[in-house]
Amino acid sequence: TGPFYLSLNVVAAMSDDGTTVTFKAVNTGKQAVAVNVVMDGSKKVRSATMQVIAPGSEGGRNTLDEPEAITPAAAPVGVKGATLQFTMPELSVGVVTVNMQ
């Protein structure tokens, strides 16, 4: 339970062998969104990592003069039992990879 954000879109997929769950998230809003995901299933969360791209503005982009102005960066993912906690910065795209055991 918690607030509902229209600016946050998330999709998830599990690997065929059930050992990896991948979340892809987009925050189109102009404020950061704290995300809590409760994993439900027979496997436990072993670890989770996140890569995020957050240009900081709608006009942010790579150019020939600055080809790496916007690059993916590691971001923290908290794991407490079956709950994942991470933050989607404003105007960002992120991928969370969860390793199950």
VOTOR-661441 format. One record per atom (N, C-alpha, C, O): residue in three letters; atom name; z, y, x. Coordinates in nm, 2 decimals, padded with zeros to 4 digits. Atoms other than C-alpha are relative to their C-alpha. Last residue first. Example, Ala and Ser with C-alpha at 12.3 -4.5 7.8 and 13.67 -1.06 7.14 Angstrom:
% residues 2
{SER; N; {00.00; -00.11; -00.09}}
{SER; CA; {00.71; -00.11; 01.37}}
{SER; C; {00.08; 00.11; -00.08}}
{SER; O; {00.09; 00.22; -00.03}}
{ALA; N; {00.00; -00.12; 00.09}}
{ALA; CA; {00.78; -00.45; 01.23}}
{ALA; C; {00.00; 00.12; 00.09}}
{ALA; O; {00.07; 00.12; 00.19}}
END
This chain:
% residues 101
{GLN; N; {-00.03; 00.13; -00.06}}
{GLN; CA; {-00.47; -01.83; 01.76}}
{GLN; C; {00.05; -00.10; -00.11}}
{GLN; O; {00.08; -00.21; -00.08}}
{MET; N; {-00.09; 00.08; 00.08}}
{MET; CA; {-00.65; -01.51; 01.65}}
{MET; C; {00.03; -00.13; 00.08}}
{MET; O; {-00.04; -00.17; 00.17}}
{ASN; N; {00.01; 00.13; -00.05}}
{ASN; CA; {-00.82; -01.24; 01.87}}
{ASN; C; {00.11; -00.08; -00.08}}
{ASN; O; {00.23; -00.04; -00.07}}
{VAL; N; {-00.13; 00.07; 00.01}}
{VAL; CA; {-00.87; -00.92; 01.68}}
{VAL; C; {-00.02; -00.14; 00.04}}
{VAL; O; {-00.11; -00.22; -00.01}}
{THR; N; {00.02; 00.15; -00.01}}
{THR; CA; {-01.16; -00.69; 01.77}}
{THR; C; {00.14; -00.06; 00.01}}
{THR; O; {00.22; -00.03; 00.09}}
{VAL; N; {-00.12; 00.07; -00.04}}
{VAL; CA; {-01.14; -00.33; 01.64}}
{VAL; C; {-00.03; -00.15; 00.00}}
{VAL; O; {-00.08; -00.21; -00.09}}
{VAL; N; {00.01; 00.14; 00.01}}
{VAL; CA; {-01.46; -00.13; 01.64}}
{VAL; C; {00.13; -00.06; 00.05}}
{VAL; O; {00.17; -00.04; 00.16}}
{GLY; N; {-00.08; 00.09; -00.08}}
{GLY; CA; {-01.45; 00.24; 01.58}}
{GLY; C; {-00.02; -00.14; -00.03}}
{GLY; O; {-00.06; -00.18; -00.14}}
{VAL; N; {00.05; 00.14; 00.03}}
{VAL; CA; {-01.66; 00.53; 01.45}}
{VAL; C; {00.08; -00.09; 00.10}}
{VAL; O; {00.10; -00.06; 00.22}}
{SER; N; {00.01; 00.11; -00.10}}
{SER; CA; {-01.52; 00.88; 01.44}}
{SER; C; {-00.05; -00.13; -00.05}}
{SER; O; {-00.06; -00.15; -00.18}}
{LEU; N; {00.14; 00.01; -00.03}}
{LEU; CA; {-01.53; 01.22; 01.26}}
{LEU; C; {-00.03; -00.11; 00.10}}
{LEU; O; {-00.08; -00.08; 00.21}}
{GLU; N; {00.09; -00.07; 00.09}}
{GLU; CA; {-01.15; 01.27; 01.27}}
{GLU; C; {-00.15; -00.03; 00.05}}
{GLU; O; {-00.17; -00.04; 00.17}}
{PRO; N; {00.01; -00.15; -00.01}}
{PRO; CA; {-00.97; 01.01; 01.47}}
{PRO; C; {-00.10; 00.06; -00.10}}
{PRO; O; {-00.18; -00.01; -00.16}}
{MET; N; {00.14; -00.04; -00.01}}
{MET; CA; {-00.92; 00.66; 01.33}}
{MET; C; {00.00; 00.15; 00.01}}
{MET; O; {00.04; 00.22; -00.08}}
{THR; N; {00.03; -00.13; 00.05}}
{THR; CA; {-00.56; 00.55; 01.41}}
{THR; C; {-00.15; 00.03; 00.02}}
{THR; O; {-00.20; 00.01; 00.13}}
{PHE; N; {00.08; -00.08; -00.09}}
{PHE; CA; {-00.44; 00.20; 01.46}}
{PHE; C; {-00.04; 00.13; -00.07}}
{PHE; O; {-00.02; 00.14; -00.19}}
{GLN; N; {-00.01; -00.15; 00.03}}
{GLN; CA; {-00.19; -00.04; 01.32}}
{GLN; C; {-00.08; 00.07; 00.10}}
{GLN; O; {-00.07; 00.05; 00.23}}
{LEU; N; {00.06; -00.08; -00.10}}
{LEU; CA; {-00.24; -00.42; 01.28}}
{LEU; C; {00.01; 00.15; -00.03}}
{LEU; O; {00.00; 00.18; -00.15}}
{THR; N; {00.05; -00.14; 00.03}}
{THR; CA; {00.00; -00.62; 01.08}}
{THR; C; {-00.06; 00.07; 00.12}}
{THR; O; {00.00; 00.07; 00.23}}
{ALA; N; {00.13; 00.01; 00.06}}
{ALA; CA; {00.05; -01.00; 01.10}}
{ALA; C; {-00.07; 00.13; -00.03}}
{ALA; O; {-00.17; 00.14; -00.09}}
{GLY; N; {00.02; 00.12; 00.08}}
{GLY; CA; {00.34; -00.99; 01.34}}
{GLY; C; {-00.14; -00.01; -00.05}}
{GLY; O; {-00.23; -00.02; 00.03}}
{LYS; N; {-00.13; 00.03; 00.03}}
{LYS; CA; {00.35; -00.63; 01.47}}
{LYS; C; {-00.01; -00.12; -00.10}}
{LYS; O; {-00.03; -00.10; -00.22}}
{VAL; N; {-00.01; 00.13; 00.06}}
{VAL; CA; {00.03; -00.56; 01.66}}
{VAL; C; {00.15; -00.03; -00.03}}
{VAL; O; {00.22; -00.04; 00.07}}
{GLY; N; {-00.13; 00.07; 00.01}}
{GLY; CA; {-00.04; -00.20; 01.75}}
{GLY; C; {-00.01; -00.13; -00.07}}
{GLY; O; {-00.08; -00.14; -00.18}}
{VAL; N; {-00.02; 00.08; 00.13}}
{VAL; CA; {-00.39; -00.11; 01.84}}
{VAL; C; {00.13; -00.06; 00.01}}
{VAL; O; {00.16; -00.14; 00.10}}
{PRO; N; {-00.10; 00.10; 00.02}}
{PRO; CA; {-00.45; 00.16; 02.11}}
{PRO; C; {00.00; -00.07; -00.14}}
{PRO; O; {-00.04; 00.00; -00.24}}
{ALA; N; {-00.11; -00.06; 00.08}}
{ALA; CA; {-00.78; 00.32; 02.18}}
{ALA; C; {00.10; -00.10; -00.03}}
{ALA; O; {00.07; -00.22; -00.04}}
{ALA; N; {-00.11; 00.09; 00.06}}
{ALA; CA; {-01.04; 00.24; 02.44}}
{ALA; C; {00.10; 00.08; -00.07}}
{ALA; O; {00.14; 00.19; -00.03}}
{ALA; N; {-00.13; 00.00; -00.07}}
{ALA; CA; {-01.32; 00.49; 02.47}}
{ALA; C; {00.09; -00.10; -00.06}}
{ALA; O; {00.09; -00.13; -00.18}}
{PRO; N; {-00.11; 00.08; 00.06}}
{PRO; CA; {-01.69; 00.48; 02.37}}
{PRO; C; {00.12; 00.01; 00.09}}
{PRO; O; {00.11; 00.02; 00.21}}
{THR; N; {00.00; 00.14; -00.04}}
{THR; CA; {-01.90; 00.77; 02.50}}
{THR; C; {00.12; -00.08; -00.06}}
{THR; O; {00.22; -00.02; -00.10}}
{ILE; N; {-00.07; 00.08; 00.10}}
{ILE; CA; {-01.99; 01.12; 02.38}}
{ILE; C; {-00.02; -00.15; 00.05}}
{ILE; O; {-00.13; -00.20; 00.05}}
{ALA; N; {-00.10; -00.09; 00.06}}
{ALA; CA; {-02.08; 01.38; 02.65}}
{ALA; C; {00.08; -00.08; -00.11}}
{ALA; O; {00.20; -00.05; -00.13}}
{GLU; N; {-00.12; 00.07; 00.03}}
{GLU; CA; {-02.24; 01.10; 02.85}}
{GLU; C; {00.11; 00.09; -00.06}}
{GLU; O; {00.22; 00.07; -00.04}}
{PRO; N; {00.03; 00.13; 00.06}}
{PRO; CA; {-02.60; 01.21; 02.86}}
{PRO; C; {00.12; -00.08; -00.03}}
{PRO; O; {00.11; -00.17; -00.11}}
{GLU; N; {-00.13; 00.06; 00.01}}
{GLU; CA; {-02.51; 01.58; 02.92}}
{GLU; C; {-00.01; -00.14; -00.07}}
{GLU; O; {00.02; -00.15; -00.19}}
{ASP; N; {-00.08; -00.07; -00.10}}
{ASP; CA; {-02.83; 01.76; 03.04}}
{ASP; C; {00.14; -00.07; 00.00}}
{ASP; O; {00.21; -00.07; 00.11}}
{LEU; N; {00.05; 00.03; -00.14}}
{LEU; CA; {-03.05; 01.51; 02.86}}
{LEU; C; {00.08; 00.06; 00.11}}
{LEU; O; {00.10; 00.00; 00.21}}
{THR; N; {00.13; -00.07; -00.02}}
{THR; CA; {-02.83; 01.54; 02.55}}
{THR; C; {-00.05; -00.05; 00.14}}
{THR; O; {00.02; -00.12; 00.21}}
{ASN; N; {00.05; 00.01; -00.14}}
{ASN; CA; {-02.55; 01.34; 02.40}}
{ASN; C; {-00.13; 00.07; 00.01}}
{ASN; O; {-00.21; 00.07; -00.08}}
{ARG; N; {00.11; 00.09; -00.03}}
{ARG; CA; {-02.41; 01.47; 02.07}}
{ARG; C; {-00.03; -00.01; 00.15}}
{ARG; O; {00.01; 00.08; 00.23}}
{GLY; N; {-00.01; 00.07; -00.13}}
{GLY; CA; {-02.13; 01.66; 01.90}}
{GLY; C; {-00.12; -00.10; 00.02}}
{GLY; O; {-00.15; -00.17; -00.07}}
{GLY; N; {00.11; -00.04; -00.09}}
{GLY; CA; {-02.25; 01.88; 01.61}}
{GLY; C; {00.00; -00.07; 00.14}}
{GLY; O; {-00.08; -00.05; 00.22}}
{GLU; N; {00.13; 00.05; 00.06}}
{GLU; CA; {-02.03; 01.72; 01.35}}
{GLU; C; {-00.12; 00.02; 00.09}}
{GLU; O; {-00.22; -00.05; 00.08}}
{SER; N; {00.06; -00.09; 00.09}}
{SER; CA; {-01.73; 01.78; 01.57}}
{SER; C; {-00.13; -00.07; -00.05}}
{SER; O; {-00.18; -00.16; 00.00}}
{GLY; N; {-00.08; -00.11; 00.02}}
{GLY; CA; {-01.48; 01.59; 01.78}}
{GLY; C; {-00.06; 00.11; -00.09}}
{GLY; O; {00.01; 00.20; -00.13}}
{PRO; N; {00.06; -00.11; -00.06}}
{PRO; CA; {-01.73; 01.34; 01.92}}
{PRO; C; {00.08; 00.13; -00.02}}
{PRO; O; {00.06; 00.23; 00.06}}
{ALA; N; {-00.05; -00.12; 00.08}}
{ALA; CA; {-01.50; 01.05; 01.84}}
{ALA; C; {-00.05; 00.12; 00.06}}
{ALA; O; {00.01; 00.18; 00.16}}
{ILE; N; {00.08; -00.11; -00.03}}
{ILE; CA; {-01.64; 00.71; 01.95}}
{ILE; C; {00.04; 00.11; -00.09}}
{ILE; O; {00.03; 00.10; -00.21}}
{VAL; N; {00.03; -00.10; 00.10}}
{VAL; CA; {-01.38; 00.43; 01.94}}
{VAL; C; {-00.09; 00.11; 00.06}}
{VAL; O; {-00.09; 00.14; 00.18}}
{GLN; N; {00.09; -00.10; -00.07}}
{GLN; CA; {-01.33; 00.10; 02.11}}
{GLN; C; {-00.03; 00.10; -00.11}}
{GLN; O; {-00.06; 00.07; -00.22}}
{MET; N; {00.08; -00.10; 00.08}}
{MET; CA; {-01.03; -00.10; 01.99}}
{MET; C; {-00.08; 00.08; 00.09}}
{MET; O; {-00.04; 00.13; 00.20}}
{THR; N; {00.05; -00.11; -00.08}}
{THR; CA; {-00.84; -00.41; 02.11}}
{THR; C; {-00.09; 00.09; -00.09}}
{THR; O; {-00.14; 00.04; -00.19}}
{ALA; N; {00.10; -00.09; 00.06}}
{ALA; CA; {-00.63; -00.67; 01.94}}
{ALA; C; {-00.04; 00.11; 00.09}}
{ALA; O; {00.05; 00.17; 00.16}}
{SER; N; {00.02; -00.13; -00.06}}
{SER; CA; {-00.42; -00.96; 02.05}}
{SER; C; {-00.10; 00.07; -00.07}}
{SER; O; {-00.18; 00.02; -00.16}}
{ARG; N; {-00.04; 00.01; -00.14}}
{ARG; CA; {-00.28; -01.30; 01.94}}
{ARG; C; {-00.01; 00.13; 00.07}}
{ARG; O; {00.08; 00.17; 00.15}}
{VAL; N; {00.07; -00.10; -00.09}}
{VAL; CA; {-00.28; -01.25; 01.57}}
{VAL; C; {00.05; -00.02; 00.14}}
{VAL; O; {00.17; -00.02; 00.16}}
{LYS; N; {-00.08; -00.12; -00.04}}
{LYS; CA; {-00.17; -01.57; 01.40}}
{LYS; C; {-00.08; 00.09; 00.08}}
{LYS; O; {-00.17; 00.05; 00.15}}
{LYS; N; {00.00; -00.03; -00.15}}
{LYS; CA; {-00.39; -01.82; 01.22}}
{LYS; C; {00.08; 00.13; 00.02}}
{LYS; O; {00.08; 00.22; -00.06}}
{SER; N; {-00.08; 00.11; -00.07}}
{SER; CA; {-00.33; -01.97; 00.87}}
{SER; C; {00.01; 00.03; 00.15}}
{SER; O; {00.09; -00.04; 00.21}}
{GLY; N; {00.07; 00.13; -00.04}}
{GLY; CA; {-00.44; -01.66; 00.69}}
{GLY; C; {00.09; -00.09; 00.07}}
{GLY; O; {00.21; -00.07; 00.10}}
{ASP; N; {-00.05; 00.10; 00.09}}
{ASP; CA; {-00.36; -01.30; 00.58}}
{ASP; C; {-00.08; -00.13; 00.03}}
{ASP; O; {-00.20; -00.13; 00.02}}
{MET; N; {00.08; 00.12; -00.01}}
{MET; CA; {-00.39; -01.02; 00.83}}
{MET; C; {00.06; -00.11; -00.09}}
{MET; O; {00.18; -00.13; -00.08}}
{VAL; N; {-00.08; 00.12; 00.00}}
{VAL; CA; {-00.23; -00.70; 00.71}}
{VAL; C; {-00.09; -00.12; 00.00}}
{VAL; O; {-00.17; -00.14; -00.09}}
{VAL; N; {00.07; 00.12; 00.06}}
{VAL; CA; {-00.42; -00.39; 00.81}}
{VAL; C; {00.09; -00.12; 00.01}}
{VAL; O; {00.14; -00.15; 00.12}}
{ASN; N; {-00.08; 00.12; -00.01}}
{ASN; CA; {-00.25; -00.05; 00.86}}
{ASN; C; {-00.08; -00.11; -00.06}}
{ASN; O; {-00.12; -00.10; -00.18}}
{VAL; N; {00.04; 00.12; 00.07}}
{VAL; CA; {-00.47; 00.25; 00.93}}
{VAL; C; {00.10; -00.11; 00.03}}
{VAL; O; {00.13; -00.14; 00.14}}
{ALA; N; {-00.08; 00.12; -00.05}}
{ALA; CA; {-00.36; 00.60; 01.02}}
{ALA; C; {-00.04; -00.12; -00.08}}
{ALA; O; {-00.04; -00.11; -00.21}}
{VAL; N; {-00.05; 00.09; 00.10}}
{VAL; CA; {-00.64; 00.85; 00.94}}
{VAL; C; {00.08; -00.11; 00.07}}
{VAL; O; {00.02; -00.19; 00.15}}
{ALA; N; {-00.02; 00.14; -00.04}}
{ALA; CA; {-00.73; 01.15; 01.15}}
{ALA; C; {00.06; -00.08; -00.11}}
{ALA; O; {00.13; -00.03; -00.20}}
{GLN; N; {-00.14; 00.03; -00.05}}
{GLN; CA; {-00.85; 01.46; 00.98}}
{GLN; C; {00.01; -00.14; 00.04}}
{GLN; O; {-00.06; -00.23; -00.02}}
{LYS; N; {-00.04; -00.10; -00.11}}
{LYS; CA; {-01.20; 01.61; 00.93}}
{LYS; C; {00.15; -00.01; 00.03}}
{LYS; O; {00.21; 00.09; 00.09}}
{GLY; N; {-00.08; -00.11; 00.03}}
{GLY; CA; {-01.33; 01.31; 00.73}}
{GLY; C; {00.04; 00.09; 00.12}}
{GLY; O; {00.02; 00.05; 00.24}}
{THR; N; {00.09; -00.12; 00.02}}
{THR; CA; {-01.62; 01.08; 00.80}}
{THR; C; {00.08; 00.13; -00.03}}
{THR; O; {00.02; 00.24; -00.04}}
{ASN; N; {-00.08; -00.11; 00.06}}
{ASN; CA; {-01.39; 00.81; 00.94}}
{ASN; C; {-00.09; 00.12; -00.01}}
{ASN; O; {-00.11; 00.19; 00.10}}
{VAL; N; {00.05; -00.13; -00.01}}
{VAL; CA; {-01.60; 00.50; 01.01}}
{VAL; C; {00.09; 00.10; -00.08}}
{VAL; O; {00.12; 00.08; -00.19}}
{ALA; N; {-00.05; -00.10; 00.08}}
{ALA; CA; {-01.46; 00.15; 01.07}}
{ALA; C; {-00.07; 00.13; 00.03}}
{ALA; O; {-00.10; 00.16; 00.15}}
{LYS; N; {00.08; -00.11; -00.04}}
{LYS; CA; {-01.59; -00.18; 01.20}}
{LYS; C; {00.04; 00.11; -00.10}}
{LYS; O; {00.03; 00.09; -00.22}}
{PHE; N; {00.00; -00.11; 00.10}}
{PHE; CA; {-01.34; -00.46; 01.19}}
{PHE; C; {-00.09; 00.11; 00.06}}
{PHE; O; {-00.07; 00.15; 00.17}}
{THR; N; {00.04; -00.13; -00.04}}
{THR; CA; {-01.40; -00.78; 01.39}}
{THR; C; {-00.01; 00.10; -00.12}}
{THR; O; {-00.07; 00.07; -00.22}}
{VAL; N; {00.03; -00.08; 00.12}}
{VAL; CA; {-01.20; -01.10; 01.34}}
{VAL; C; {-00.04; 00.14; 00.06}}
{VAL; O; {00.03; 00.20; 00.14}}
{THR; N; {00.02; -00.14; -00.02}}
{THR; CA; {-01.21; -01.36; 01.62}}
{THR; C; {-00.03; 00.07; -00.14}}
{THR; O; {-00.12; 00.02; -00.21}}
{THR; N; {-00.09; -00.05; -00.11}}
{THR; CA; {-01.08; -01.72; 01.64}}
{THR; C; {-00.01; 00.15; 00.02}}
{THR; O; {00.07; 00.21; 00.09}}
{GLY; N; {-00.13; -00.06; 00.05}}
{GLY; CA; {-01.21; -01.84; 01.30}}
{GLY; C; {00.09; 00.06; 00.11}}
{GLY; O; {00.20; 00.09; 00.08}}
{ASP; N; {-00.11; 00.09; -00.03}}
{ASP; CA; {-01.48; -02.07; 01.45}}
{ASP; C; {00.14; 00.05; -00.04}}
{ASP; O; {00.24; -00.01; -00.02}}
{ASP; N; {00.01; 00.13; 00.06}}
{ASP; CA; {-01.76; -01.90; 01.26}}
{ASP; C; {00.12; -00.10; 00.03}}
{ASP; O; {00.16; -00.18; -00.05}}
{SER; N; {00.09; 00.09; -00.07}}
{SER; CA; {-01.64; -01.56; 01.37}}
{SER; C; {00.00; -00.13; -00.07}}
{SER; O; {00.09; -00.17; -00.14}}
{MET; N; {-00.07; 00.10; -00.08}}
{MET; CA; {-01.47; -01.34; 01.10}}
{MET; C; {-00.11; -00.09; 00.07}}
{MET; O; {-00.21; -00.13; 00.01}}
{ALA; N; {00.06; 00.12; -00.01}}
{ALA; CA; {-01.62; -01.02; 00.97}}
{ALA; C; {00.08; -00.10; 00.09}}
{ALA; O; {00.14; -00.05; 00.18}}
{ALA; N; {-00.06; 00.10; -00.09}}
{ALA; CA; {-01.47; -00.70; 00.85}}
{ALA; C; {-00.09; -00.12; 00.00}}
{ALA; O; {-00.15; -00.16; -00.11}}
{VAL; N; {00.05; 00.13; 00.03}}
{VAL; CA; {-01.60; -00.37; 00.69}}
{VAL; C; {00.06; -00.10; 00.11}}
{VAL; O; {00.09; -00.06; 00.22}}
{VAL; N; {-00.03; 00.11; -00.09}}
{VAL; CA; {-01.42; -00.04; 00.68}}
{VAL; C; {-00.07; -00.13; -00.05}}
{VAL; O; {-00.07; -00.15; -00.17}}
{ASN; N; {00.07; 00.12; 00.05}}
{ASN; CA; {-01.50; 00.30; 00.53}}
{ASN; C; {00.02; -00.11; 00.11}}
{ASN; O; {00.00; -00.08; 00.23}}
{LEU; N; {-00.01; 00.12; -00.08}}
{LEU; CA; {-01.26; 00.59; 00.56}}
{LEU; C; {-00.07; -00.12; -00.06}}
{LEU; O; {-00.05; -00.15; -00.17}}
{SER; N; {00.07; -00.03; -00.12}}
{SER; CA; {-01.34; 00.94; 00.42}}
{SER; C; {00.00; -00.13; 00.09}}
{SER; O; {-00.08; -00.13; 00.19}}
{LEU; N; {00.14; 00.01; 00.02}}
{LEU; CA; {-01.24; 00.84; 00.07}}
{LEU; C; {-00.08; 00.02; 00.12}}
{LEU; O; {-00.20; -00.03; 00.13}}
{TYR; N; {00.09; -00.11; -00.06}}
{TYR; CA; {-00.89; 00.79; 00.19}}
{TYR; C; {-00.14; -00.03; -00.03}}
{TYR; O; {-00.20; -00.13; 00.01}}
{PHE; N; {00.14; 00.04; 00.01}}
{PHE; CA; {-00.64; 00.60; -00.03}}
{PHE; C; {-00.08; 00.11; 00.06}}
{PHE; O; {-00.07; 00.23; 00.02}}
{PRO; N; {00.10; -00.09; 00.05}}
{PRO; CA; {-00.27; 00.65; 00.06}}
{PRO; C; {-00.14; -00.06; 00.01}}
{PRO; O; {-00.17; -00.14; 00.09}}
{GLY; N; {00.00; -00.13; -00.08}}
{GLY; CA; {-00.04; 00.36; 00.11}}
{GLY; C; {-00.11; 00.09; -00.06}}
{GLY; O; {-00.17; 00.06; -00.17}}
{THR; N; {00.00; -00.12; 00.08}}
{THR; CA; {00.00; 00.00; 00.00}}
{THR; C; {00.00; 00.12; 00.09}}
{THR; O; {00.03; 00.12; 00.21}}
END
